[in-house]
Amino acid sequence: MANIITGISIALLIFPAFSMEFYALYIAAGISDMIDGTVARKIGTVSELGSKLDTAADFVFVVCCLIIMHESGFAE
């Protein structure tokens, strides 16, 4: 279950940046990042794979944040 929640962040790579789908998924990814670890611990499904997926998802999320900041002129 928690691995599926984590997959939301990785799915950001599928949609073109700055599309409505991208932004909707971006918001969902931010929310899911806050709850996936809690869900895994609560239902006892913490795994090494899940830990690695969460790290990959965090990386994708940060890169997306940097792209958005750069394109908006905020990070120049």
PDB file of N, CA, C, O and CB in Angstrom:
ATOM      1  N   MET A   1       0.822  -1.207   0.000  1.00  0.00           N
ATOM      2  CA  MET A   1       0.000   0.000   0.000  1.00  0.00           C
ATOM      3  C   MET A   1       0.860   1.262   0.000  1.00  0.00           C
ATOM      4  O   MET A   1       0.634   2.169  -0.802  1.00  0.00           O
ATOM      5  CB  MET A   1      -0.932   0.003   1.209  1.00  0.00           C
ATOM      6  N   ALA A   2       1.852   1.322   0.904  1.00  0.00           N
ATOM      7  CA  ALA A   2       2.698   2.507   0.976  1.00  0.00           C
ATOM      8  C   ALA A   2       3.528   2.676  -0.286  1.00  0.00           C
ATOM      9  O   ALA A   2       3.799   3.806  -0.694  1.00  0.00           O
ATOM     10  CB  ALA A   2       3.608   2.432   2.189  1.00  0.00           C
ATOM     11  N   ASN A   3       3.943   1.565  -0.923  1.00  0.00           N
ATOM     12  CA  ASN A   3       4.709   1.656  -2.166  1.00  0.00           C
ATOM     13  C   ASN A   3       3.862   2.243  -3.291  1.00  0.00           C
ATOM     14  O   ASN A   3       4.381   2.961  -4.146  1.00  0.00           O
ATOM     15  CB  ASN A   3       5.237   0.275  -2.571  1.00  0.00           C
ATOM     16  N   ILE A   4       2.596   1.952  -3.299  1.00  0.00           N
ATOM     17  CA  ILE A   4       1.694   2.525  -4.302  1.00  0.00           C
ATOM     18  C   ILE A   4       1.562   4.032  -4.079  1.00  0.00           C
ATOM     19  O   ILE A   4       1.561   4.811  -5.032  1.00  0.00           O
ATOM     20  CB  ILE A   4       0.297   1.841  -4.244  1.00  0.00           C
ATOM     21  N   ILE A   5       1.453   4.425  -2.832  1.00  0.00           N
ATOM     22  CA  ILE A   5       1.371   5.850  -2.505  1.00  0.00           C
ATOM     23  C   ILE A   5       2.646   6.554  -2.954  1.00  0.00           C
ATOM     24  O   ILE A   5       2.587   7.659  -3.495  1.00  0.00           O
ATOM     25  CB  ILE A   5       1.142   6.058  -0.985  1.00  0.00           C
ATOM     26  N   THR A   6       3.798   5.924  -2.734  1.00  0.00           N
ATOM     27  CA  THR A   6       5.073   6.505  -3.143  1.00  0.00           C
ATOM     28  C   THR A   6       5.157   6.638  -4.656  1.00  0.00           C
ATOM     29  O   THR A   6       5.760   7.585  -5.162  1.00  0.00           O
ATOM     30  CB  THR A   6       6.232   5.658  -2.627  1.00  0.00           C
ATOM     31  N   GLY A   7       4.568   5.712  -5.373  1.00  0.00           N
ATOM     32  CA  GLY A   7       4.600   5.737  -6.826  1.00  0.00           C
ATOM     33  C   GLY A   7       3.969   6.967  -7.440  1.00  0.00           C
ATOM     34  O   GLY A   7       4.241   7.292  -8.596  1.00  0.00           O
ATOM     35  N   ILE A   8       3.136   7.651  -6.690  1.00  0.00           N
ATOM     36  CA  ILE A   8       2.512   8.876  -7.193  1.00  0.00           C
ATOM     37  C   ILE A   8       3.580   9.906  -7.545  1.00  0.00           C
ATOM     38  O   ILE A   8       3.478  10.574  -8.575  1.00  0.00           O
ATOM     39  CB  ILE A   8       1.529   9.456  -6.151  1.00  0.00           C
ATOM     40  N   SER A   9       4.597  10.042  -6.708  1.00  0.00           N
ATOM     41  CA  SER A   9       5.659  11.011  -6.976  1.00  0.00           C
ATOM     42  C   SER A   9       6.446  10.640  -8.222  1.00  0.00           C
ATOM     43  O   SER A   9       6.787  11.508  -9.025  1.00  0.00           O
ATOM     44  CB  SER A   9       6.599  11.112  -5.780  1.00  0.00           C
ATOM     45  N   ILE A  10       6.731   9.376  -8.383  1.00  0.00           N
ATOM     46  CA  ILE A  10       7.513   8.944  -9.537  1.00  0.00           C
ATOM     47  C   ILE A  10       6.727   9.140 -10.829  1.00  0.00           C
ATOM     48  O   ILE A  10       7.319   9.348 -11.888  1.00  0.00           O
ATOM     49  CB  ILE A  10       7.925   7.476  -9.385  1.00  0.00           C
ATOM     50  N   ALA A  11       5.411   9.077 -10.750  1.00  0.00           N
ATOM     51  CA  ALA A  11       4.562   9.270 -11.930  1.00  0.00           C
ATOM     52  C   ALA A  11       4.630  10.699 -12.471  1.00  0.00           C
ATOM     53  O   ALA A  11       4.147  10.959 -13.573  1.00  0.00           O
ATOM     54  CB  ALA A  11       3.121   8.922 -11.592  1.00  0.00           C
ATOM     55  N   LEU A  12       5.221  11.631 -11.716  1.00  0.00           N
ATOM     56  CA  LEU A  12       5.379  12.995 -12.207  1.00  0.00           C
ATOM     57  C   LEU A  12       6.184  13.037 -13.501  1.00  0.00           C
ATOM     58  O   LEU A  12       6.033  13.960 -14.302  1.00  0.00           O
ATOM     59  CB  LEU A  12       6.049  13.859 -11.150  1.00  0.00           C
ATOM     60  N   LEU A  13       7.033  12.045 -13.703  1.00  0.00           N
ATOM     61  CA  LEU A  13       7.877  12.011 -14.893  1.00  0.00           C
ATOM     62  C   LEU A  13       7.088  11.746 -16.170  1.00  0.00           C
ATOM     63  O   LEU A  13       7.596  11.971 -17.269  1.00  0.00           O
ATOM     64  CB  LEU A  13       8.941  10.960 -14.734  1.00  0.00           C
ATOM     65  N   ILE A  14       5.865  11.276 -16.036  1.00  0.00           N
ATOM     66  CA  ILE A  14       5.053  10.902 -17.197  1.00  0.00           C
ATOM     67  C   ILE A  14       4.439  12.123 -17.883  1.00  0.00           C
ATOM     68  O   ILE A  14       4.357  12.169 -19.110  1.00  0.00           O
ATOM     69  CB  ILE A  14       3.948   9.938 -16.773  1.00  0.00           C
ATOM     70  N   PHE A  15       4.016  13.097 -17.108  1.00  0.00           N
ATOM     71  CA  PHE A  15       3.263  14.226 -17.662  1.00  0.00           C
ATOM     72  C   PHE A  15       4.184  15.383 -18.030  1.00  0.00           C
ATOM     73  O   PHE A  15       5.218  15.583 -17.393  1.00  0.00           O
ATOM     74  CB  PHE A  15       2.206  14.700 -16.665  1.00  0.00           C
ATOM     75  N   PRO A  16       3.811  16.146 -19.055  1.00  0.00           N
ATOM     76  CA  PRO A  16       4.612  17.319 -19.412  1.00  0.00           C
ATOM     77  C   PRO A  16       4.572  18.354 -18.295  1.00  0.00           C
ATOM     78  O   PRO A  16       3.537  18.579 -17.669  1.00  0.00           O
ATOM     79  CB  PRO A  16       4.110  17.938 -20.729  1.00  0.00           C
ATOM     80  N   ALA A  17       5.717  18.975 -18.063  1.00  0.00           N
ATOM     81  CA  ALA A  17       5.794  19.985 -17.011  1.00  0.00           C
ATOM     82  C   ALA A  17       4.820  21.120 -17.298  1.00  0.00           C
ATOM     83  O   ALA A  17       4.615  21.508 -18.448  1.00  0.00           O
ATOM     84  CB  ALA A  17       7.230  20.530 -16.884  1.00  0.00           C
ATOM     85  N   PHE A  18       4.229  21.638 -16.242  1.00  0.00           N
ATOM     86  CA  PHE A  18       3.323  22.784 -16.261  1.00  0.00           C
ATOM     87  C   PHE A  18       1.966  22.506 -16.896  1.00  0.00           C
ATOM     88  O   PHE A  18       1.224  23.441 -17.195  1.00  0.00           O
ATOM     89  CB  PHE A  18       3.968  23.906 -16.982  1.00  0.00           C
ATOM     90  N   SER A  19       1.630  21.233 -17.106  1.00  0.00           N
ATOM     91  CA  SER A  19       0.274  20.903 -17.551  1.00  0.00           C
ATOM     92  C   SER A  19      -0.614  20.775 -16.317  1.00  0.00           C
ATOM     93  O   SER A  19      -0.116  20.659 -15.197  1.00  0.00           O
ATOM     94  CB  SER A  19       0.254  19.580 -18.401  1.00  0.00           C
ATOM     95  N   MET A  20      -1.914  20.795 -16.522  1.00  0.00           N
ATOM     96  CA  MET A  20      -2.839  20.665 -15.397  1.00  0.00           C
ATOM     97  C   MET A  20      -2.676  19.315 -14.703  1.00  0.00           C
ATOM     98  O   MET A  20      -2.757  19.224 -13.478  1.00  0.00           O
ATOM     99  CB  MET A  20      -4.286  20.841 -15.872  1.00  0.00           C
ATOM    100  N   GLU A  21      -2.446  18.266 -15.497  1.00  0.00           N
ATOM    101  CA  GLU A  21      -2.246  16.936 -14.917  1.00  0.00           C
ATOM    102  C   GLU A  21      -1.001  16.915 -14.040  1.00  0.00           C
ATOM    103  O   GLU A  21      -0.997  16.320 -12.962  1.00  0.00           O
ATOM    104  CB  GLU A  21      -2.133  15.872 -16.023  1.00  0.00           C
ATOM    105  N   PHE A  22       0.064  17.578 -14.518  1.00  0.00           N
ATOM    106  CA  PHE A  22       1.313  17.652 -13.759  1.00  0.00           C
ATOM    107  C   PHE A  22       1.088  18.320 -12.412  1.00  0.00           C
ATOM    108  O   PHE A  22       1.530  17.814 -11.380  1.00  0.00           O
ATOM    109  CB  PHE A  22       2.383  18.413 -14.552  1.00  0.00           C
ATOM    110  N   TYR A  23       0.399  19.460 -12.422  1.00  0.00           N
ATOM    111  CA  TYR A  23       0.169  20.174 -11.164  1.00  0.00           C
ATOM    112  C   TYR A  23      -0.718  19.380 -10.205  1.00  0.00           C
ATOM    113  O   TYR A  23      -0.475  19.373  -8.998  1.00  0.00           O
ATOM    114  CB  TYR A  23      -0.463  21.530 -11.444  1.00  0.00           C
ATOM    115  N   ALA A  24      -1.736  18.716 -10.731  1.00  0.00           N
ATOM    116  CA  ALA A  24      -2.600  17.897  -9.870  1.00  0.00           C
ATOM    117  C   ALA A  24      -1.803  16.766  -9.243  1.00  0.00           C
ATOM    118  O   ALA A  24      -1.940  16.486  -8.052  1.00  0.00           O
ATOM    119  CB  ALA A  24      -3.791  17.327 -10.670  1.00  0.00           C
ATOM    120  N   LEU A  25      -0.975  16.120 -10.043  1.00  0.00           N
ATOM    121  CA  LEU A  25      -0.146  15.031  -9.531  1.00  0.00           C
ATOM    122  C   LEU A  25       0.925  15.550  -8.588  1.00  0.00           C
ATOM    123  O   LEU A  25       1.290  14.872  -7.628  1.00  0.00           O
ATOM    124  CB  LEU A  25       0.500  14.268 -10.680  1.00  0.00           C
ATOM    125  N   TYR A  26       1.426  16.737  -8.853  1.00  0.00           N
ATOM    126  CA  TYR A  26       2.436  17.366  -7.999  1.00  0.00           C
ATOM    127  C   TYR A  26       1.882  17.600  -6.590  1.00  0.00           C
ATOM    128  O   TYR A  26       2.556  17.334  -5.595  1.00  0.00           O
ATOM    129  CB  TYR A  26       2.909  18.701  -8.616  1.00  0.00           C
ATOM    130  N   ILE A  27       0.666  18.094  -6.524  1.00  0.00           N
ATOM    131  CA  ILE A  27       0.027  18.309  -5.224  1.00  0.00           C
ATOM    132  C   ILE A  27      -0.228  16.972  -4.531  1.00  0.00           C
ATOM    133  O   ILE A  27       0.015  16.833  -3.332  1.00  0.00           O
ATOM    134  CB  ILE A  27      -1.298  19.090  -5.390  1.00  0.00           C
ATOM    135  N   ALA A  28      -0.717  15.996  -5.284  1.00  0.00           N
ATOM    136  CA  ALA A  28      -0.957  14.669  -4.712  1.00  0.00           C
ATOM    137  C   ALA A  28       0.356  14.040  -4.230  1.00  0.00           C
ATOM    138  O   ALA A  28       0.385  13.367  -3.199  1.00  0.00           O
ATOM    139  CB  ALA A  28      -1.640  13.751  -5.752  1.00  0.00           C
ATOM    140  N   ALA A  29       1.434  14.263  -4.978  1.00  0.00           N
ATOM    141  CA  ALA A  29       2.735  13.705  -4.588  1.00  0.00           C
ATOM    142  C   ALA A  29       3.227  14.330  -3.283  1.00  0.00           C
ATOM    143  O   ALA A  29       3.780  13.640  -2.427  1.00  0.00           O
ATOM    144  CB  ALA A  29       3.774  13.927  -5.706  1.00  0.00           C
ATOM    145  N   GLY A  30       3.026  15.627  -3.139  1.00  0.00           N
ATOM    146  CA  GLY A  30       3.437  16.288  -1.900  1.00  0.00           C
ATOM    147  C   GLY A  30       2.681  15.759  -0.697  1.00  0.00           C
ATOM    148  O   GLY A  30       3.265  15.537   0.363  1.00  0.00           O
ATOM    149  N   ILE A  31       1.393  15.560  -0.860  1.00  0.00           N
ATOM    150  CA  ILE A  31       0.580  15.027   0.237  1.00  0.00           C
ATOM    151  C   ILE A  31       0.957  13.578   0.519  1.00  0.00           C
ATOM    152  O   ILE A  31       1.077  13.170   1.675  1.00  0.00           O
ATOM    153  CB  ILE A  31      -0.926  15.132  -0.097  1.00  0.00           C
ATOM    154  N   SER A  32       1.145  12.805  -0.554  1.00  0.00           N
ATOM    155  CA  SER A  32       1.479  11.386  -0.358  1.00  0.00           C
ATOM    156  C   SER A  32       2.839  11.213   0.299  1.00  0.00           C
ATOM    157  O   SER A  32       3.053  10.259   1.048  1.00  0.00           O
ATOM    158  CB  SER A  32       1.457  10.646  -1.693  1.00  0.00           C
ATOM    159  N   ASP A  33       3.760  12.133   0.021  1.00  0.00           N
ATOM    160  CA  ASP A  33       5.083  12.039   0.639  1.00  0.00           C
ATOM    161  C   ASP A  33       5.002  12.188   2.150  1.00  0.00           C
ATOM    162  O   ASP A  33       5.819  11.634   2.885  1.00  0.00           O
ATOM    163  CB  ASP A  33       6.016  13.099   0.061  1.00  0.00           C
ATOM    164  N   MET A  34       4.026  12.929   2.599  1.00  0.00           N
ATOM    165  CA  MET A  34       3.860  13.114   4.044  1.00  0.00           C
ATOM    166  C   MET A  34       3.259  11.884   4.722  1.00  0.00           C
ATOM    167  O   MET A  34       3.495  11.653   5.907  1.00  0.00           O
ATOM    168  CB  MET A  34       2.981  14.325   4.315  1.00  0.00           C
ATOM    169  N   ILE A  35       2.481  11.090   3.972  1.00  0.00           N
ATOM    170  CA  ILE A  35       1.756  10.010   4.642  1.00  0.00           C
ATOM    171  C   ILE A  35       2.266   8.599   4.352  1.00  0.00           C
ATOM    172  O   ILE A  35       1.899   7.667   5.067  1.00  0.00           O
ATOM    173  CB  ILE A  35       0.336  10.084   4.263  1.00  0.00           C
ATOM    174  N   ASP A  36       3.109   8.411   3.315  1.00  0.00           N
ATOM    175  CA  ASP A  36       3.476   7.044   2.941  1.00  0.00           C
ATOM    176  C   ASP A  36       4.257   6.315   4.028  1.00  0.00           C
ATOM    177  O   ASP A  36       3.992   5.141   4.289  1.00  0.00           O
ATOM    178  CB  ASP A  36       4.288   7.065   1.674  1.00  0.00           C
ATOM    179  N   GLY A  37       5.197   6.975   4.657  1.00  0.00           N
ATOM    180  CA  GLY A  37       5.970   6.337   5.729  1.00  0.00           C
ATOM    181  C   GLY A  37       5.110   6.016   6.941  1.00  0.00           C
ATOM    182  O   GLY A  37       5.267   4.966   7.564  1.00  0.00           O
ATOM    183  N   THR A  38       4.207   6.921   7.267  1.00  0.00           N
ATOM    184  CA  THR A  38       3.303   6.699   8.392  1.00  0.00           C
ATOM    185  C   THR A  38       2.409   5.495   8.138  1.00  0.00           C
ATOM    186  O   THR A  38       2.185   4.676   9.030  1.00  0.00           O
ATOM    187  CB  THR A  38       2.451   7.944   8.650  1.00  0.00           C
ATOM    188  N   VAL A  39       1.899   5.394   6.915  1.00  0.00           N
ATOM    189  CA  VAL A  39       1.044   4.250   6.564  1.00  0.00           C
ATOM    190  C   VAL A  39       1.834   2.951   6.666  1.00  0.00           C
ATOM    191  O   VAL A  39       1.343   1.966   7.216  1.00  0.00           O
ATOM    192  CB  VAL A  39       0.465   4.413   5.136  1.00  0.00           C
ATOM    193  N   ALA A  40       3.059   2.947   6.137  1.00  0.00           N
ATOM    194  CA  ALA A  40       3.881   1.727   6.164  1.00  0.00           C
ATOM    195  C   ALA A  40       4.164   1.283   7.596  1.00  0.00           C
ATOM    196  O   ALA A  40       4.087   0.095   7.907  1.00  0.00           O
ATOM    197  CB  ALA A  40       5.205   1.956   5.416  1.00  0.00           C
ATOM    198  N   ARG A  41       4.489   2.231   8.462  1.00  0.00           N
ATOM    199  CA  ARG A  41       4.769   1.868   9.861  1.00  0.00           C
ATOM    200  C   ARG A  41       3.511   1.414  10.586  1.00  0.00           C
ATOM    201  O   ARG A  41       3.547   0.475  11.382  1.00  0.00           O
ATOM    202  CB  ARG A  41       5.392   3.052  10.604  1.00  0.00           C
ATOM    203  N   LYS A  42       2.405   2.080  10.309  1.00  0.00           N
ATOM    204  CA  LYS A  42       1.155   1.772  11.008  1.00  0.00           C
ATOM    205  C   LYS A  42       0.626   0.378  10.660  1.00  0.00           C
ATOM    206  O   LYS A  42       0.114  -0.326  11.530  1.00  0.00           O
ATOM    207  CB  LYS A  42       0.101   2.819  10.673  1.00  0.00           C
ATOM    208  N   ILE A  43       0.750  -0.023   9.380  1.00  0.00           N
ATOM    209  CA  ILE A  43       0.229  -1.338   9.003  1.00  0.00           C
ATOM    210  C   ILE A  43       1.327  -2.404   8.953  1.00  0.00           C
ATOM    211  O   ILE A  43       1.079  -3.542   8.556  1.00  0.00           O
ATOM    212  CB  ILE A  43      -0.463  -1.253   7.651  1.00  0.00           C
ATOM    213  N   GLY A  44       2.540  -2.024   9.360  1.00  0.00           N
ATOM    214  CA  GLY A  44       3.626  -2.994   9.485  1.00  0.00           C
ATOM    215  C   GLY A  44       4.185  -3.491   8.169  1.00  0.00           C
ATOM    216  O   GLY A  44       4.552  -4.661   8.062  1.00  0.00           O
ATOM    217  N   THR A  45       4.260  -2.633   7.166  1.00  0.00           N
ATOM    218  CA  THR A  45       4.784  -3.056   5.876  1.00  0.00           C
ATOM    219  C   THR A  45       6.044  -2.299   5.480  1.00  0.00           C
ATOM    220  O   THR A  45       6.292  -2.097   4.291  1.00  0.00           O
ATOM    221  CB  THR A  45       3.733  -2.879   4.814  1.00  0.00           C
ATOM    222  N   VAL A  46       6.835  -1.880   6.445  1.00  0.00           N
ATOM    223  CA  VAL A  46       8.089  -1.197   6.159  1.00  0.00           C
ATOM    224  C   VAL A  46       9.027  -2.186   5.475  1.00  0.00           C
ATOM    225  O   VAL A  46       9.204  -3.309   5.947  1.00  0.00           O
ATOM    226  CB  VAL A  46       8.733  -0.618   7.463  1.00  0.00           C
ATOM    227  N   SER A  47       9.629  -1.765   4.357  1.00  0.00           N
ATOM    228  CA  SER A  47      10.537  -2.654   3.632  1.00  0.00           C
ATOM    229  C   SER A  47      11.693  -1.857   3.067  1.00  0.00           C
ATOM    230  O   SER A  47      11.638  -0.630   2.984  1.00  0.00           O
ATOM    231  CB  SER A  47       9.799  -3.400   2.505  1.00  0.00           C
ATOM    232  N   GLU A  48      12.747  -2.572   2.677  1.00  0.00           N
ATOM    233  CA  GLU A  48      13.896  -1.911   2.064  1.00  0.00           C
ATOM    234  C   GLU A  48      13.513  -1.351   0.695  1.00  0.00           C
ATOM    235  O   GLU A  48      13.955  -0.265   0.320  1.00  0.00           O
ATOM    236  CB  GLU A  48      15.082  -2.891   1.935  1.00  0.00           C
ATOM    237  N   LEU A  49      12.692  -2.093  -0.049  1.00  0.00           N
ATOM    238  CA  LEU A  49      12.222  -1.607  -1.346  1.00  0.00           C
ATOM    239  C   LEU A  49      11.446  -0.303  -1.168  1.00  0.00           C
ATOM    240  O   LEU A  49      11.658   0.658  -1.907  1.00  0.00           O
ATOM    241  CB  LEU A  49      11.339  -2.671  -2.042  1.00  0.00           C
ATOM    242  N   GLY A  50      10.568  -0.278  -0.206  1.00  0.00           N
ATOM    243  CA  GLY A  50       9.794   0.937   0.056  1.00  0.00           C
ATOM    244  C   GLY A  50      10.675   2.110   0.423  1.00  0.00           C
ATOM    245  O   GLY A  50      10.416   3.244   0.020  1.00  0.00           O
ATOM    246  N   SER A  51      11.717   1.835   1.186  1.00  0.00           N
ATOM    247  CA  SER A  51      12.654   2.884   1.562  1.00  0.00           C
ATOM    248  C   SER A  51      13.368   3.440   0.337  1.00  0.00           C
ATOM    249  O   SER A  51      13.542   4.652   0.211  1.00  0.00           O
ATOM    250  CB  SER A  51      13.670   2.354   2.571  1.00  0.00           C
ATOM    251  N   LYS A  52      13.779   2.557  -0.563  1.00  0.00           N
ATOM    252  CA  LYS A  52      14.459   2.990  -1.782  1.00  0.00           C
ATOM    253  C   LYS A  52      13.499   3.732  -2.717  1.00  0.00           C
ATOM    254  O   LYS A  52      13.877   4.726  -3.338  1.00  0.00           O
ATOM    255  CB  LYS A  52      15.071   1.782  -2.506  1.00  0.00           C
ATOM    256  N   LEU A  53      12.268   3.252  -2.813  1.00  0.00           N
ATOM    257  CA  LEU A  53      11.269   3.946  -3.629  1.00  0.00           C
ATOM    258  C   LEU A  53      10.981   5.337  -3.079  1.00  0.00           C
ATOM    259  O   LEU A  53      10.818   6.289  -3.842  1.00  0.00           O
ATOM    260  CB  LEU A  53       9.973   3.132  -3.698  1.00  0.00           C
ATOM    261  N   ASP A  54      10.918   5.453  -1.762  1.00  0.00           N
ATOM    262  CA  ASP A  54      10.652   6.751  -1.148  1.00  0.00           C
ATOM    263  C   ASP A  54      11.795   7.716  -1.435  1.00  0.00           C
ATOM    264  O   ASP A  54      11.560   8.893  -1.707  1.00  0.00           O
ATOM    265  CB  ASP A  54      10.446   6.602   0.370  1.00  0.00           C
ATOM    266  N   THR A  55      13.022   7.228  -1.376  1.00  0.00           N
ATOM    267  CA  THR A  55      14.172   8.073  -1.684  1.00  0.00           C
ATOM    268  C   THR A  55      14.123   8.530  -3.141  1.00  0.00           C
ATOM    269  O   THR A  55      14.377   9.699  -3.431  1.00  0.00           O
ATOM    270  CB  THR A  55      15.486   7.321  -1.402  1.00  0.00           C
ATOM    271  N   ALA A  56      13.799   7.617  -4.059  1.00  0.00           N
ATOM    272  CA  ALA A  56      13.688   7.971  -5.479  1.00  0.00           C
ATOM    273  C   ALA A  56      12.565   8.977  -5.692  1.00  0.00           C
ATOM    274  O   ALA A  56      12.719   9.931  -6.454  1.00  0.00           O
ATOM    275  CB  ALA A  56      13.445   6.714  -6.337  1.00  0.00           C
ATOM    276  N   ALA A  57      11.447   8.768  -5.026  1.00  0.00           N
ATOM    277  CA  ALA A  57      10.315   9.681  -5.159  1.00  0.00           C
ATOM    278  C   ALA A  57      10.668  11.059  -4.614  1.00  0.00           C
ATOM    279  O   ALA A  57      10.294  12.070  -5.209  1.00  0.00           O
ATOM    280  CB  ALA A  57       9.084   9.123  -4.433  1.00  0.00           C
ATOM    281  N   ASP A  58      11.371  11.115  -3.509  1.00  0.00           N
ATOM    282  CA  ASP A  58      11.805  12.396  -2.956  1.00  0.00           C
ATOM    283  C   ASP A  58      12.723  13.123  -3.931  1.00  0.00           C
ATOM    284  O   ASP A  58      12.619  14.338  -4.101  1.00  0.00           O
ATOM    285  CB  ASP A  58      12.518  12.187  -1.612  1.00  0.00           C
ATOM    286  N   PHE A  59      13.621  12.380  -4.570  1.00  0.00           N
ATOM    287  CA  PHE A  59      14.525  12.976  -5.552  1.00  0.00           C
ATOM    288  C   PHE A  59      13.739  13.568  -6.719  1.00  0.00           C
ATOM    289  O   PHE A  59      13.995  14.699  -7.132  1.00  0.00           O
ATOM    290  CB  PHE A  59      15.530  11.929  -6.065  1.00  0.00           C
ATOM    291  N   VAL A  60      12.790  12.812  -7.247  1.00  0.00           N
ATOM    292  CA  VAL A  60      11.963  13.296  -8.359  1.00  0.00           C
ATOM    293  C   VAL A  60      11.193  14.546  -7.936  1.00  0.00           C
ATOM    294  O   VAL A  60      11.098  15.512  -8.693  1.00  0.00           O
ATOM    295  CB  VAL A  60      10.980  12.191  -8.833  1.00  0.00           C
ATOM    296  N   PHE A  61      10.651  14.517  -6.736  1.00  0.00           N
ATOM    297  CA  PHE A  61       9.869  15.646  -6.241  1.00  0.00           C
ATOM    298  C   PHE A  61      10.737  16.902  -6.118  1.00  0.00           C
ATOM    299  O   PHE A  61      10.303  17.992  -6.490  1.00  0.00           O
ATOM    300  CB  PHE A  61       9.237  15.301  -4.883  1.00  0.00           C
ATOM    301  N   VAL A  62      11.952  16.755  -5.601  1.00  0.00           N
ATOM    302  CA  VAL A  62      12.855  17.901  -5.448  1.00  0.00           C
ATOM    303  C   VAL A  62      13.263  18.446  -6.820  1.00  0.00           C
ATOM    304  O   VAL A  62      13.291  19.660  -7.023  1.00  0.00           O
ATOM    305  CB  VAL A  62      14.112  17.499  -4.634  1.00  0.00           C
ATOM    306  N   VAL A  63      13.577  17.557  -7.751  1.00  0.00           N
ATOM    307  CA  VAL A  63      13.948  18.003  -9.094  1.00  0.00           C
ATOM    308  C   VAL A  63      12.785  18.762  -9.736  1.00  0.00           C
ATOM    309  O   VAL A  63      12.993  19.794 -10.375  1.00  0.00           O
ATOM    310  CB  VAL A  63      14.359  16.797  -9.976  1.00  0.00           C
ATOM    311  N   CYS A  64      11.585  18.263  -9.571  1.00  0.00           N
ATOM    312  CA  CYS A  64      10.407  18.961 -10.108  1.00  0.00           C
ATOM    313  C   CYS A  64      10.255  20.334  -9.464  1.00  0.00           C
ATOM    314  O   CYS A  64       9.931  21.306 -10.147  1.00  0.00           O
ATOM    315  CB  CYS A  64       9.129  18.127  -9.880  1.00  0.00           C
ATOM    316  N   CYS A  65      10.484  20.421  -8.169  1.00  0.00           N
ATOM    317  CA  CYS A  65      10.414  21.718  -7.476  1.00  0.00           C
ATOM    318  C   CYS A  65      11.438  22.688  -8.066  1.00  0.00           C
ATOM    319  O   CYS A  65      11.126  23.853  -8.316  1.00  0.00           O
ATOM    320  CB  CYS A  65      10.659  21.540  -5.950  1.00  0.00           C
ATOM    321  N   LEU A  66      12.665  22.199  -8.287  1.00  0.00           N
ATOM    322  CA  LEU A  66      13.709  23.056  -8.846  1.00  0.00           C
ATOM    323  C   LEU A  66      13.360  23.509 -10.263  1.00  0.00           C
ATOM    324  O   LEU A  66      13.607  24.660 -10.620  1.00  0.00           O
ATOM    325  CB  LEU A  66      15.051  22.321  -8.848  1.00  0.00           C
ATOM    326  N   ILE A  67      12.792  22.623 -11.065  1.00  0.00           N
ATOM    327  CA  ILE A  67      12.386  23.001 -12.419  1.00  0.00           C
ATOM    328  C   ILE A  67      11.316  24.075 -12.374  1.00  0.00           C
ATOM    329  O   ILE A  67      11.383  25.055 -13.116  1.00  0.00           O
ATOM    330  CB  ILE A  67      11.877  21.779 -13.194  1.00  0.00           C
ATOM    331  N   ILE A  68      10.337  23.898 -11.515  1.00  0.00           N
ATOM    332  CA  ILE A  68       9.262  24.889 -11.393  1.00  0.00           C
ATOM    333  C   ILE A  68       9.820  26.230 -10.927  1.00  0.00           C
ATOM    334  O   ILE A  68       9.438  27.276 -11.450  1.00  0.00           O
ATOM    335  CB  ILE A  68       8.176  24.395 -10.414  1.00  0.00           C
ATOM    336  N   MET A  69      10.717  26.205  -9.950  1.00  0.00           N
ATOM    337  CA  MET A  69      11.303  27.453  -9.459  1.00  0.00           C
ATOM    338  C   MET A  69      12.128  28.139 -10.546  1.00  0.00           C
ATOM    339  O   MET A  69      12.069  29.359 -10.701  1.00  0.00           O
ATOM    340  CB  MET A  69      12.175  27.184  -8.227  1.00  0.00           C
ATOM    341  N   HIS A  70      12.891  27.356 -11.289  1.00  0.00           N
ATOM    342  CA  HIS A  70      13.720  27.934 -12.348  1.00  0.00           C
ATOM    343  C   HIS A  70      12.855  28.539 -13.459  1.00  0.00           C
ATOM    344  O   HIS A  70      13.104  29.656 -13.912  1.00  0.00           O
ATOM    345  CB  HIS A  70      14.661  26.864 -12.931  1.00  0.00           C
ATOM    346  N   GLU A  71      11.844  27.791 -13.888  1.00  0.00           N
ATOM    347  CA  GLU A  71      10.984  28.260 -14.975  1.00  0.00           C
ATOM    348  C   GLU A  71      10.164  29.490 -14.573  1.00  0.00           C
ATOM    349  O   GLU A  71       9.813  30.312 -15.419  1.00  0.00           O
ATOM    350  CB  GLU A  71      10.050  27.141 -15.417  1.00  0.00           C
ATOM    351  N   SER A  72       9.867  29.607 -13.293  1.00  0.00           N
ATOM    352  CA  SER A  72       9.078  30.757 -12.837  1.00  0.00           C
ATOM    353  C   SER A  72       9.955  31.977 -12.577  1.00  0.00           C
ATOM    354  O   SER A  72       9.441  33.060 -12.296  1.00  0.00           O
ATOM    355  CB  SER A  72       8.305  30.398 -11.568  1.00  0.00           C
ATOM    356  N   GLY A  73      11.278  31.814 -12.668  1.00  0.00           N
ATOM    357  CA  GLY A  73      12.186  32.917 -12.424  1.00  0.00           C
ATOM    358  C   GLY A  73      12.530  33.121 -10.966  1.00  0.00           C
ATOM    359  O   GLY A  73      13.215  34.083 -10.620  1.00  0.00           O
ATOM    360  N   PHE A  74      12.067  32.232 -10.109  1.00  0.00           N
ATOM    361  CA  PHE A  74      12.305  32.370  -8.682  1.00  0.00           C
ATOM    362  C   PHE A  74      13.735  32.001  -8.288  1.00  0.00           C
ATOM    363  O   PHE A  74      14.273  32.562  -7.334  1.00  0.00           O
ATOM    364  CB  PHE A  74      11.329  31.512  -7.917  1.00  0.00           C
ATOM    365  N   ALA A  75      14.356  31.069  -9.008  1.00  0.00           N
ATOM    366  CA  ALA A  75      15.665  30.558  -8.615  1.00  0.00           C
ATOM    367  C   ALA A  75      16.771  31.027  -9.558  1.00  0.00           C
ATOM    368  O   ALA A  75      17.677  30.256  -9.875  1.00  0.00           O
ATOM    369  CB  ALA A  75      15.636  29.042  -8.571  1.00  0.00           C
ATOM    370  N   GLU A  76      16.711  32.254 -10.000  1.00  0.00           N
ATOM    371  CA  GLU A  76      17.748  32.759 -10.908  1.00  0.00           C
ATOM    372  C   GLU A  76      18.761  33.556 -10.158  1.00  0.00           C
ATOM    373  O   GLU A  76      19.711  34.064 -10.753  1.00  0.00           O
ATOM    374  CB  GLU A  76      17.147  33.605 -12.013  1.00  0.00           C
TER     375      GLU A  76
END
